[in-house]
Amino acid sequence: MMSIDKNLITHFDYAEEAEAAQRAGAWPQAAALWRRAADVLRASARQSPETFDLYAKYQAAGEACDAKHRVERIVEDIAKTRLDIPTLRTRKSDRLDFHELSVWILKEALLAAYEAGRDEAH
């Protein structure tokens, strides 16, 4: 089995993997990869305005992934606690993917989501 020299992995490689994780909605993994890209860039690149800009981009992307993950956790929690829906993942079964809800329960869940968003913004 061939081993990979970790010194050959560049910040671009980590950024590419982070983008793939984002496309898959794997927010915690994407955030970690963006941070790793930033760390590798800082450790290996010469200091220049372009380097600082790219470092800031990687850091911002990691923070954005963290925010997406927080939102998904909040929405999942609302689905579980207010709507009695155990998961929001598609399970390819009508019985599991479609739910009958009363309008007052739906209103309660929407208000909870609104309040969570308002709280997150402050």
C-alpha positions in Angstrom: 0.0 0.0 0.0 1.4 3.4 -1.0 1.5 6.0 1.7 0.9 9.7 1.1 3.4 12.2 2.2 1.4 14.7 4.2 3.8 17.4 3.1 2.5 17.0 -0.4 -1.0 17.9 0.6 -1.6 21.6 0.0 -4.1 24.1 1.3 -5.8 23.8 -2.1 -6.3 20.1 -1.6 -8.0 20.7 1.8 -10.1 23.5 0.3 -11.2 21.2 -2.5 -12.2 18.6 0.0 -14.0 21.2 2.0 -16.0 22.3 -1.0 -17.0 18.7 -1.6 -18.1 18.3 2.0 -20.2 21.4 1.7 -21.9 20.1 -1.4 -22.8 17.0 0.5 -24.1 19.1 3.4 -21.5 17.7 5.8 -21.1 20.9 7.6 -18.8 19.9 10.5 -16.4 18.1 8.2 -16.4 21.0 5.8 -15.7 23.5 8.6 -12.8 21.3 9.9 -11.4 21.0 6.4 -11.6 24.8 5.8 -9.7 25.4 9.1 -7.1 22.8 8.1 -6.7 24.6 4.7 -6.1 27.9 6.6 -3.6 26.3 8.9 -1.7 24.7 6.1 -1.7 27.9 4.1 -0.4 29.9 7.1 2.3 27.3 7.8 3.5 26.9 4.2 2.9 30.1 2.2 4.9 33.3 2.2 3.2 36.2 3.8 1.5 38.5 1.3 -1.8 40.3 0.8 -3.0 37.4 -1.3 -2.1 34.9 1.4 -4.0 37.0 4.0 -7.0 37.2 1.7 -7.1 33.5 1.1 -6.6 32.8 4.8 -9.5 35.0 5.6 -11.6 33.3 3.0 -10.8 29.9 4.4 -11.6 31.1 8.0 -14.9 32.7 6.8 -15.9 29.5 5.0 -15.3 27.5 8.1 -17.4 29.9 10.2 -20.2 29.8 7.5 -20.2 26.0 7.8 -20.4 26.2 11.5 -23.4 28.5 11.2 -25.1 26.1 8.7 -24.6 23.3 11.1 -26.1 25.3 14.0 -29.2 26.1 11.9 -29.6 22.4 10.9 -29.4 21.3 14.5 -32.0 23.9 15.5 -34.3 22.8 12.7 -33.8 19.2 13.6 -34.6 19.9 17.2 -37.8 21.8 16.3 -38.9 18.9 14.1 -38.3 16.4 16.9 -39.8 18.4 19.8 -42.6 20.3 18.1 -43.6 18.2 15.2 -42.7 14.7 16.6 -40.7 14.0 13.5 -37.6 11.9 14.5 -35.4 12.9 11.5 -35.4 15.2 8.6 -33.3 12.9 6.5 -35.0 11.4 3.4 -35.7 7.8 4.1 -37.4 7.0 0.7 -40.6 5.8 2.3 -43.9 7.6 2.1 -44.8 6.4 5.6 -41.5 7.8 7.0 -41.1 10.9 4.8 -44.6 12.4 4.8 -46.3 13.5 8.0 -49.8 14.8 8.8 -49.7 17.8 11.0 -52.3 20.2 12.4 -52.0 23.8 11.4 -51.6 24.9 15.0 -48.7 22.5 15.5 -47.1 23.7 12.3 -47.6 27.4 13.4 -45.9 26.6 16.7 -43.0 25.1 14.9 -42.7 28.0 12.5 -42.8 30.5 15.4 -40.1 28.5 17.2 -37.9 28.6 14.0 -38.5 32.3 13.7 -37.6 32.9 17.3 -34.5 30.7 17.0 -33.4 32.7 14.0 -34.0 36.0 15.8 -32.0 34.8 18.8 -29.2 33.6 16.5 -29.0 37.0 14.8 -28.3 38.7 18.1 
